[in-house]
Amino acid sequence: MDLRGKRVALVGTGASAMQAGPSIAEEVGRLLVFQRTPHWAMHNPNYHKAVSAGNLWCLRHIPYFAQWLRFQLFWAGSDGFHASLQMDPNWPMPEISLNEANHKMRELITEHVRKELDGDEELLARVIPGYPPYGKRMLRDNYWYRMLKRPNVELVTGGIARVTEDAIVMADGTVHPVDVIILATGFQASKMLFPMRIKGRGGRSIRDAWGDDDPRAHLGITVPGFPNLFLTYGPNTNLAHGGSIIFHLECQVRYITQALREMIEQDYATLEVRQEVHDSYNRLVDETCRNMVWAHPGVTSWYKNRHNRVTVTSPWRLLDYWRLTQHFVPEEFRAARRGEAPMIPGQEARAVSSIEQLTVS
């Protein structure tokens, strides 16, 4: 669509908006940004920097350079600051930060935003979140704050009541005439596997098991009552603290292929995770998530359901999840050959053998 000279409404201030807004601000006649809640957006000096010729040469010609670079990125952007996302019960400012390191992050980002806004304290107060950094998805400043200072851009922070044929009407009655509305309002995340209809034993559907917003799975991969169902990007496997979903997918696919190999080599017709294994793992997930930033009472996000349970994000370091999924454990499953009743491989199953790997430092 040609947006030149048009009055454009951008509804939302999350990841999609921060990519869309700065890319169109120069060409539109007027840009109204409708913000429900502000987001944290971190400055990264390398964000718009081209990959150097030397770096490309190293990637092509030096053995293991790519693996080393990947580790460096993962450590700097995930595991290395994982501890800063955990609540310190003795921290004196729990409403706005979690601990000393998290508070320093808050101050660092706030100072960057203040510089980008040329010291506009009124606007700064409207765009700095009241919750701790990383409470919602940490964004990258794509020249977003500079965009807000443009003369043709206005930040609107009231609630939207309705949309008419040619305007957005606010809860206080204010009318904003617009030509185009961009809905940067996210997507359904908690209602996992929707709109697929998946039925397990006895015709029970995945919606019967999970409802609309309470998905659970062992390692985010397998669900009791649903034999031979293996998930990627399942419950509690989204990464909200950096890292890479691609890395998690690699862990999941390795685990799933090991399960399929087990089925082929043992001539199993079905594999189904044991209920007690699934439940023990999810209790551990819930206990760990309760101490993480995403469960902060001041944060409302698509990471958690209406009962404040974190259902989407992973509480583990990348190394933890790699260990958890490194080896498929047959004893955690019930297996059956064609025409036979399900049995536990080895008949000497421990409660949750894979979780014990988390105790390895």
VEXDREN-2710 file (C-alpha; in Angstrom, 1 decimal):
% VEXDREN-2710
k/r/px/py/pz
1/MET/0.0/0.0/0.0
2/ASP/1.2/3.5/-0.8
3/LEU/1.3/5.3/2.5
4/ARG/2.8/8.6/1.2
5/GLY/1.0/11.6/2.8
6/LYS/-1.6/9.4/4.5
7/ARG/-2.8/9.6/8.1
8/VAL/-1.7/6.3/9.6
9/ALA/-2.6/4.7/12.9
10/LEU/-0.1/2.2/14.3
11/VAL/-1.8/0.2/17.1
12/GLY/0.7/-1.4/19.4
13/THR/4.3/-0.7/20.5
14/GLY/5.8/-4.1/20.6
15/ALA/8.2/-5.9/18.3
16/SER/6.1/-5.6/15.2
17/ALA/5.5/-1.9/15.8
18/MET/9.1/-1.1/16.4
19/GLN/10.0/-2.6/13.1
20/ALA/7.1/-1.0/11.1
21/GLY/7.0/2.5/12.6
22/PRO/10.5/3.8/11.9
23/SER/10.4/2.3/8.3
24/ILE/7.3/4.4/7.4
25/ALA/7.5/7.5/9.5
26/GLU/9.3/9.5/6.8
27/GLU/6.8/8.9/4.1
28/VAL/3.5/9.2/5.9
29/GLY/1.7/12.5/6.4
30/ARG/0.9/11.8/10.0
31/LEU/1.7/8.8/12.2
32/LEU/-0.4/8.2/15.4
33/VAL/1.2/5.5/17.6
34/PHE/-1.3/4.0/20.0
35/GLN/0.4/2.6/23.1
36/ARG/-1.4/0.4/25.7
37/THR/1.8/-0.3/27.8
38/PRO/5.4/0.8/27.0
39/HIS/8.1/-1.8/26.3
40/TRP/11.8/-1.9/27.1
41/ALA/13.9/-1.4/24.0
42/MET/17.7/-1.9/24.3
43/HIS/20.3/-0.1/22.4
44/ASN/22.6/-2.3/20.3
45/PRO/25.4/-0.5/18.4
46/ASN/25.8/-3.5/16.1
47/TYR/22.1/-3.7/15.2
48/HIS/22.4/-1.9/11.9
49/LYS/26.1/-2.7/11.3
50/ALA/26.9/-4.8/8.2
51/VAL/28.8/-8.0/8.8
52/SER/32.5/-7.2/7.9
53/ALA/34.3/-8.8/5.1
54/GLY/36.8/-10.2/7.6
55/ASN/34.1/-11.8/9.6
56/LEU/32.6/-13.4/6.5
57/TRP/36.0/-14.7/5.5
58/CYS/36.5/-16.3/8.9
59/LEU/33.1/-17.9/8.8
60/ARG/34.0/-19.5/5.4
61/HIS/37.5/-20.6/6.1
62/ILE/38.4/-21.0/9.8
63/PRO/37.3/-24.4/11.2
64/TYR/34.8/-24.1/14.1
65/PHE/34.8/-20.3/13.9
66/ALA/31.0/-20.3/13.3
67/GLN/30.4/-22.6/16.3
68/TRP/32.6/-20.3/18.5
69/LEU/30.8/-17.2/17.3
70/ARG/27.4/-18.9/18.0
71/PHE/28.5/-19.7/21.5
72/GLN/29.7/-16.2/22.1
73/LEU/26.3/-14.8/20.9
74/PHE/24.4/-17.3/23.1
75/TRP/26.4/-16.6/26.2
76/ALA/26.3/-12.8/25.8
77/GLY/22.6/-12.7/24.9
78/SER/21.2/-15.4/27.1
79/ASP/23.0/-17.7/29.6
80/GLY/25.4/-15.1/30.7
81/PHE/22.8/-12.9/32.3
82/HIS/20.2/-15.5/33.2
83/ALA/20.7/-14.9/36.9
84/SER/19.7/-11.2/36.6
85/LEU/16.2/-12.3/35.6
86/GLN/15.5/-14.0/39.0
87/MET/13.8/-12.2/41.8
88/ASP/15.9/-11.3/44.8
89/PRO/13.6/-11.5/47.9
90/ASN/15.7/-8.9/49.7
91/TRP/15.8/-6.4/46.9
92/PRO/14.4/-3.0/48.1
93/MET/12.7/-2.0/44.8
94/PRO/10.8/-5.1/43.7
95/GLU/8.2/-3.0/41.8
96/ILE/10.6/-1.7/39.2
97/SER/13.5/-4.2/39.2
98/LEU/14.5/-7.6/40.5
99/ASN/18.0/-7.3/41.7
100/GLU/21.2/-5.2/41.4
101/ALA/22.1/-6.3/37.9
102/ASN/18.5/-5.9/36.7
103/HIS/18.3/-2.4/38.1
104/LYS/21.6/-1.4/36.4
105/MET/20.1/-2.7/33.1
106/ARG/17.0/-0.4/33.8
107/GLU/19.2/2.6/34.4
108/LEU/21.3/1.9/31.3
109/ILE/18.3/1.7/29.0
110/THR/16.6/4.7/30.6
111/GLU/19.7/6.8/30.0
112/HIS/19.9/5.7/26.3
113/VAL/16.2/6.6/25.8
114/ARG/16.7/10.0/27.5
115/LYS/19.5/10.8/25.1
116/GLU/17.4/9.7/22.1
117/LEU/14.5/11.9/23.2
118/ASP/16.8/14.9/23.7
119/GLY/16.0/15.1/27.4
120/ASP/12.2/15.3/26.9
121/GLU/11.3/14.2/30.4
122/GLU/7.5/14.3/29.8
123/LEU/7.8/11.9/26.8
124/LEU/10.4/9.8/28.7
125/ALA/7.9/9.2/31.5
126/ARG/5.4/7.9/29.0
127/VAL/7.7/5.4/27.3
128/ILE/9.7/4.0/30.2
129/PRO/7.9/0.9/31.6
130/GLY/7.0/0.6/35.3
131/TYR/7.9/-3.1/35.4
132/PRO/11.4/-4.6/35.4
133/PRO/13.5/-5.1/32.3
134/TYR/12.7/-8.4/30.5
135/GLY/9.3/-8.6/32.1
136/LYS/8.1/-8.6/28.5
137/ARG/10.0/-9.4/25.4
138/MET/13.2/-7.3/25.3
139/LEU/13.2/-5.3/22.0
140/ARG/15.9/-3.6/20.1
141/ASP/15.8/0.2/19.5
142/ASN/15.2/0.4/15.8
143/TYR/15.5/4.2/16.0
144/TRP/12.0/4.1/17.6
145/TYR/12.6/6.9/20.1
146/ARG/14.0/9.2/17.4
147/MET/10.9/8.5/15.5
148/LEU/8.7/9.6/18.4
149/LYS/10.4/13.0/18.2
150/ARG/9.5/13.6/14.6
151/PRO/7.0/16.5/14.0
152/ASN/4.6/14.2/12.1
153/VAL/4.5/11.5/14.9
154/GLU/2.3/11.5/18.0
155/LEU/2.3/9.0/20.8
156/VAL/-1.3/8.3/22.1
157/THR/-1.5/6.5/25.4
158/GLY/-5.3/6.5/26.2
159/GLY/-7.6/3.5/25.7
160/ILE/-9.2/2.9/22.3
161/ALA/-13.0/2.5/22.5
162/ARG/-13.9/1.8/18.9
163/VAL/-13.0/2.2/15.2
164/THR/-15.3/4.0/12.8
165/GLU/-15.3/4.2/9.0
166/ASP/-12.6/6.9/9.0
167/ALA/-11.4/7.4/12.6
168/ILE/-10.3/5.8/15.9
169/VAL/-12.4/6.9/18.9
170/MET/-10.8/6.9/22.3
171/ALA/-12.4/6.0/25.6
172/ASP/-12.4/9.7/26.6
173/GLY/-14.3/10.6/23.4
174/THR/-11.3/12.0/21.5
175/VAL/-11.6/11.3/17.8
176/HIS/-8.5/10.7/15.6
177/PRO/-9.2/10.8/11.9
178/VAL/-7.1/8.2/10.0
179/ASP/-6.8/6.7/6.5
180/VAL/-4.9/3.5/7.3
181/ILE/-4.7/1.4/10.5
182/ILE/-1.8/-0.9/11.1
183/LEU/-2.6/-3.6/13.7
184/ALA/0.7/-4.4/15.4
185/THR/-1.2/-6.2/18.1
186/GLY/0.5/-9.6/18.3
187/PHE/-0.9/-13.0/17.9
188/GLN/-2.5/-15.9/19.8
189/ALA/0.3/-17.6/21.7
190/SER/-1.2/-19.4/24.7
191/LYS/-3.8/-21.3/22.6
192/MET/-1.1/-23.6/21.3
193/LEU/-1.8/-25.9/18.3
194/PHE/-4.9/-23.9/17.5
195/PRO/-6.7/-24.2/15.1
196/MET/-5.6/-27.8/14.6
197/ARG/-7.9/-30.5/16.0
198/ILE/-5.8/-33.2/17.7
199/LYS/-7.4/-36.1/19.5
200/GLY/-5.6/-38.7/21.7
201/ARG/-6.7/-41.8/23.6
202/GLY/-10.4/-42.2/24.0
203/GLY/-11.1/-39.3/21.6
204/ARG/-9.9/-36.7/24.1
205/SER/-8.8/-33.5/22.3
206/ILE/-5.8/-31.4/23.1
207/ARG/-8.2/-28.6/23.9
208/ASP/-9.9/-30.9/26.5
209/ALA/-6.4/-31.4/28.1
210/TRP/-5.1/-27.8/27.9
211/GLY/-8.2/-25.6/27.6
212/ASP/-7.5/-22.3/25.7
213/ASP/-4.5/-21.0/27.8
214/ASP/-3.0/-23.7/30.0
215/PRO/-0.7/-25.9/27.7
216/ARG/1.7/-28.3/29.4
217/ALA/4.1/-30.9/28.0
218/HIS/7.1/-32.9/29.2
219/LEU/10.2/-30.9/28.0
220/GLY/7.7/-29.0/25.9
221/ILE/7.6/-32.0/23.5
222/THR/5.3/-34.8/24.7
223/VAL/1.9/-35.0/26.3
224/PRO/0.4/-38.0/28.2
225/GLY/-2.7/-39.4/26.6
226/PHE/-1.5/-38.4/23.2
227/PRO/0.8/-41.3/22.0
228/ASN/3.2/-40.6/19.1
229/LEU/2.5/-36.8/19.3
230/PHE/5.8/-34.9/19.4
231/LEU/5.9/-31.1/19.5
232/THR/8.4/-28.5/18.5
233/TYR/8.1/-25.0/20.0
234/GLY/5.7/-26.4/22.6
235/PRO/4.7/-25.2/26.0
236/ASN/7.5/-23.3/28.0
237/THR/10.0/-23.5/25.1
238/ASN/9.8/-19.9/23.8
239/LEU/12.9/-17.9/24.7
240/ALA/12.2/-14.5/26.3
241/HIS/15.8/-13.9/27.5
242/GLY/17.7/-14.0/24.3
243/GLY/19.3/-17.0/22.8
244/SER/17.7/-18.7/19.8
245/ILE/14.5/-20.5/19.2
246/ILE/16.3/-22.2/16.4
247/PHE/18.7/-23.7/19.0
248/HIS/15.7/-25.0/21.0
249/LEU/14.2/-26.5/17.8
250/GLU/17.5/-28.3/17.2
251/CYS/17.4/-29.7/20.7
252/GLN/13.7/-30.8/20.2
253/VAL/14.3/-32.4/16.8
254/ARG/17.3/-34.3/18.1
255/TYR/15.2/-35.6/21.0
256/ILE/12.3/-36.6/18.7
257/THR/14.5/-38.4/16.2
258/GLN/16.0/-40.4/19.1
259/ALA/12.5/-41.3/20.1
260/LEU/11.6/-42.4/16.5
261/ARG/14.8/-44.4/16.4
262/GLU/13.8/-46.2/19.6
263/MET/10.4/-47.0/18.1
264/ILE/12.0/-48.4/14.9
265/GLU/14.7/-50.4/16.6
266/GLN/12.3/-51.8/19.3
267/ASP/9.4/-52.3/16.9
268/TYR/7.1/-50.1/19.1
269/ALA/3.8/-49.0/17.6
270/THR/3.3/-46.3/20.2
271/LEU/5.3/-44.2/22.7
272/GLU/3.5/-42.1/25.3
273/VAL/5.1/-40.1/28.1
274/ARG/4.2/-41.3/31.6
275/GLN/1.8/-39.0/33.5
276/GLU/3.9/-38.9/36.6
277/VAL/7.0/-37.9/34.5
278/HIS/5.1/-35.2/32.8
279/ASP/3.6/-33.9/36.0
280/SER/7.0/-33.8/37.9
281/TYR/8.6/-31.9/35.1
282/ASN/5.8/-29.3/34.9
283/ARG/5.9/-28.8/38.7
284/LEU/9.6/-28.0/38.4
285/VAL/8.9/-25.6/35.5
286/ASP/6.2/-23.8/37.5
287/GLU/8.4/-23.6/40.6
288/THR/11.3/-22.1/38.6
289/CYS/9.1/-19.7/36.6
290/ARG/7.6/-18.3/39.8
291/ASN/10.9/-16.7/40.6
292/MET/11.5/-15.3/37.1
293/VAL/10.8/-11.9/35.8
294/TRP/7.9/-13.0/33.6
295/ALA/5.8/-13.9/36.7
296/HIS/6.3/-10.4/38.1
297/PRO/2.9/-9.2/39.4
298/GLY/3.3/-5.9/37.6
299/VAL/3.5/-7.5/34.2
300/THR/0.7/-8.6/31.9
301/SER/1.9/-10.4/28.8
302/TRP/1.2/-13.2/26.4
303/TYR/3.8/-15.2/28.3
304/LYS/1.3/-16.2/31.0
305/ASN/-2.3/-17.2/31.2
306/ARG/-5.2/-15.6/33.1
307/HIS/-4.1/-17.4/36.3
308/ASN/-0.7/-15.8/36.1
309/ARG/0.9/-19.1/35.2
310/VAL/3.8/-18.8/32.7
311/THR/2.9/-21.1/29.9
312/VAL/5.0/-19.9/26.9
313/THR/8.5/-19.1/28.0
314/SER/11.3/-21.4/29.1
315/PRO/12.9/-20.8/32.6
316/TRP/16.1/-22.7/31.7
317/ARG/19.4/-21.6/30.4
318/LEU/20.2/-22.8/26.9
319/LEU/22.7/-25.2/28.5
320/ASP/20.0/-26.6/30.8
321/TYR/17.6/-27.3/28.0
322/TRP/20.3/-28.9/25.9
323/ARG/21.1/-31.2/28.8
324/LEU/17.4/-32.1/29.4
325/THR/16.9/-33.0/25.7
326/GLN/20.3/-34.4/24.9
327/HIS/19.2/-38.1/25.5
328/PHE/15.9/-39.7/25.0
329/VAL/15.0/-41.7/28.1
330/PRO/12.9/-44.7/27.2
331/GLU/12.0/-45.3/30.9
332/GLU/10.1/-42.1/31.0
333/PHE/7.6/-43.5/28.4
334/ARG/5.1/-46.3/28.1
335/ALA/5.6/-48.3/24.9
336/ALA/3.5/-50.8/23.1
337/ARG/4.1/-53.1/20.2
338/ARG/1.1/-53.9/17.9
339/GLY/-1.5/-55.9/19.7
340/GLU/0.3/-55.6/23.1
341/ALA/-0.5/-53.6/26.2
342/PRO/1.7/-50.6/27.0
343/MET/4.7/-51.3/29.2
344/ILE/7.6/-49.4/30.6
345/PRO/10.9/-50.2/28.9
346/GLY/13.2/-51.9/31.4
347/GLN/10.4/-51.9/34.1
348/GLU/12.9/-50.1/36.4
349/ALA/11.8/-46.5/35.7
350/ARG/12.8/-43.7/38.1
351/ALA/10.5/-40.8/38.6
352/VAL/12.1/-38.2/36.2
353/SER/15.5/-39.3/35.2
354/SER/16.1/-36.5/32.7
355/ILE/15.5/-33.7/35.2
356/GLU/18.4/-34.9/37.3
357/GLN/20.7/-33.5/34.6
358/LEU/19.7/-30.0/35.8
359/THR/21.7/-30.6/39.0
360/VAL/24.9/-30.7/37.0
361/SER/26.5/-27.3/37.1
END
